[in-house]
């Protein structure tokens, strides 16, 4: 059956980097059964019979977050052959807290001391042999980032699995050990001997998820009596007693191993953080970095590669070759139109922006891997907390820059239910990878590649989140203080080229896969609807079914400046997948026919939009309801009622913002007062009132009720 090795460790300990180094391209990514937590497993290089399971990063195995539940259920229920515990050697005491829990699972454990290169650079030395003796399990020095001794750590885990010798749990103070020993004697007849300690601790903590079949009510009553006696003697609750004992034991282990030298002096990371996380320079630096990310991706490097893909690959090479082949085999005219105008015109228009997306993914991966993005969450906590959200809310938004679906899933780590709902509603305001082609299209076609368009899209998303936080936190549904935010900041380091390329490739491959499936089918459907009328007669686009449908929708969007039926239809298809907006334009504006001269395609689109309506169109598509996949994620996380609230709010908010952008932009040019401008003024006044009005305070209602009594 092979050997199963589980990788377990704290967030930001280098676990994923080690997983990539051990498995390479043999990874399989999915979701754990029944939940939305990502599941990654792969074959160990050079060992076809060894499977490596990358568990979610957790600080403990308490059942508070979904990641902790998933990791614990796997380790207890699936019971891997060995656990490879990745420990940040530069923060030993904090990481060993989890280690003390892993040692109780009755599974062989090997500890991998990661980031040893950082420890050595600081002049520190860790007594690996002494730590191994104290833990009672093998300890290996590694540097996952540099690839040092990673294979040796995996091979040590294989040897531990083959030996089958369960790790020995750490011992606590005598009073607690006496109590746990009594409970262990009571639960041991109902569980495997190696897991008796684990269940004794969990029952002592009154962990509701720890259930043993065959444990009678009488035995459980005896266990409760033991717990109450221990709590009375210590004058503290059982869970706190165990937590304190673990921290004490972790501190003892860290001291025995020898603390890294220079830990009390400022490191390079500390000096950098004094600047990039400061109250004065932090936000300007963040704004400058994100500006450069989008400027490089959209306006410079990414654009050069995109121009080649559009003008050469999908202009001079693919369409003529495909058309020549279709003509040579006597293909029917309608089928030629489907392939050239529908498939190549639509999918080609989307794939043309793939180079820009890959540059963006590469830059974001660098910021994530080097440790800067974690600092942004810390920095944003200062800003978000003023408006009712915590820095925890920014973590899903960072993840959502790649794709909104995992960003929405990441909201489950927020304990406060109100904060979690608000974060799920606002996460998709940050432009995801699927929205990048829309940004690039509008910037290139209608603003002549202006440098400010793409960065402004990102900051409009941040502003939308802040405004939404202010507005919603003043309602009874979302009122309350934001959840506290604690995050460990790993030291800065240069990521490896291999790691960056893997991250970029994973995201780009997902985009190409979507282009080959969802967008392909959507473009074919758009071609059919714009080529035939309701009598299924082939007609020009203006007399088609799509034109009729768009004609119904267009008046709704006329106040936003884009009453053309093609623009309305493209926005609607964006609900299936945001890339479809570009694909639909590719079909409706004949991308395949004019691809040899990109300027002609841009010029055709420019006839439909003014500068004000183009930016209005861009912002509406960035802020309105996300794609069906993201809406489905919201439904799974929040339920049907809150999904309707989220989608309704997003669409209404996007419409209001786009209305104001177009009407004020048009007024700045024409100086003409119109009914649309009057509507924009009313919307602005309402918006300002929602921002400045007093907050709802549910506790006041309670005070009034108490006074009335």
Helices and strands as residue ranges (DSSP letters): E 3-9, H 15-23, E 27-31, E 38-44, E 47-54, H 66-73, I 74-78, E 82-88, G 89-91, H 92-102, E 108-114, H 116-121, H 128-135, E 138-141, H 150-163, H 174-187, G 188-190, G 193-195, H 196-204, H 217-234, H 238-257, H 268-276, H 282-294, I 295-299, H 301-308, I 309-317, H 318-328, H 333-337, I 338-344, H 345-351, H 354-370, H 372-386, H 392-400, H 404-409, G 410-413, H 417-426, G 427-429, H 433-446, H 451-473, H 497-514, I 515-519, H 520-531, G 541-543, H 545-558, H 565-573, H 580-588, H 591-594, H 598-606, H 611-623, H 628-638, H 640-670, H 675-692, H 698-708
